[in-house]
Amino acid sequence: MGDVLTGISIAVESLSICVKTIIILKKFYASVKDAREELTTMLNLIEKTRTRLEFIKVTLFEMKRSGQSEISATFVGTTTALKTTLRDLITLASSISNTGPDITIAKRFKWGVNKSKAQAIIQRLEKQEKDITEEFILFIS
């Protein structure tokens, strides 16, 4: 168990990383056409997760106002795993994007080399989006 203030902090930090990841992926999406299917999947998963985290954050604020002081350890673990995945994704996208603005062939090559990493990240995002959804359902019930 953790306290609600910690949960609020975790939710806000996770939201911030979601937004940062979305911004980086959209820039990357524009420059590497070969990666669009995977990037679209990632963006959709992150956006769904971000939306649920927004609702969880509001619910946590309401819990705090009503005097509740504890949250589940599962929520803390789920958001920690999500933050790790998003940071890995930021690192991957940034390393490919930093090839340079006019070197599209190099970016496509780097994407091809790293495609399996991207697919592994998609699998992690799918699981974490499901876990966040389950946490959201628990928070509102």
N, C-alpha and C positions, 0 to 999 in steps of 0.2 A: 504494500500500500504506500502511496505517496500522498502529499497534501495537495489541495486544489490549486494553491498558488504556484506550486511546481508544475502542475498540469497546465496552467495557463501559460507559464513561461515556455514550456515545451511546445505547446500548440503554436504560440506566436513564432518561436524560432523555426519550427517546421514549416509554417506558412511562408516565412521569409525565404527559406531555402527553396520551397516550391516555386515562388515567384522568380527568384534568381535563375533557377533551372529553366523555367519556361522562356525567359528572355534569351538566354544563351542558346537554347534549342531552336528558337525561331530564327535567330541570326544564322545558325548553322544550317537550318533547313533551306534557307534562301541560297546558300552557297554550294550545297552538295545534293544535287538532284537524285543521285543514286540511292540516297538514304531515306527518301521521303516516306516510304511505307513504315519503316521502323520508327522514324521520328514522329509520324502522325500517331502511331500507337502509344509511344511514350508520352507525347503531349496530352493525349486524351486521358491516359491513366493519371498523370500528374494533376491535371485540371480537376478530375473527379475527386482525387484525394484532397486537393486544396479546398474544394467546396465543402467536403465533409469536415475538414479541420476547422474551417470557419464556423460551422455550426457547433462543433465540439467546443471551440473557444467561447462562444456565446453561452453555451450550456454551463461551462465551467464558471464563468462570471456569475451566472444565476445561482449556481450551487454555492459559491462563496458568499453571495449576498444573503442566502437563506441559512447560512451557518454551517453548511456541510464542509468538512475539512479534509476528507480523504478521497483518493481516486485509486483505481486498480493499478497494480504493478504491470499488468498486461499492456495498458495504454502507454506507460513509460517505455517499456521494451519495444512496442510496435513503432512508436515514433522515433526511437533511437535507431532502429533498423532502417526506417525510411530515410532518416537524415544521412546515414551512411551510404545508402544506395544513391541518393540524389547527389551527394558529394562525388561519388565515383562517376556518375553520369556527367557532372560538370567537368571533371578532370578529363574524361574521354572526349567530350565535345570540344573543350577548349584546346586540347592537344591537336585535334584535327583542324579546328578553325584557325589556329595560330600559324598554319602553314603559310599564310599570306593571302591577301585579297584577290590577287589575279592568278593564282596557281591552282585552278580548278582541277586539273588532272592529278596533281599531287594530293589534293583533298579526297578525290574519289579513290585513289589508290589507298590512302590511309584508312578510309572508311572500309574498303574491302578487306584490308588486313584486320581491322578491329570489329568486323561485323559480328563475330561470335561473342565478343565482349558485350556488344550492344544487345544481342539476343538474350544473353544471361541477365542483363540489367532489366530487360522487359519482363522476364519471368519473375524477378524479384519485385518489380513494381506491381505486377498483377497480384502477387501474394499480399504485398503490403497494402494495396488499395482495398483488397478484400478484408484484411485485418482491420484497417481503419473504418471500413463500413460496419463491421461487426461491433467495433468499439462505439461508433456513433449510435447504433441501434441500442446498445446497452445504456448509453448516456441519456437517450430520450425516453427509455422505458421506465 
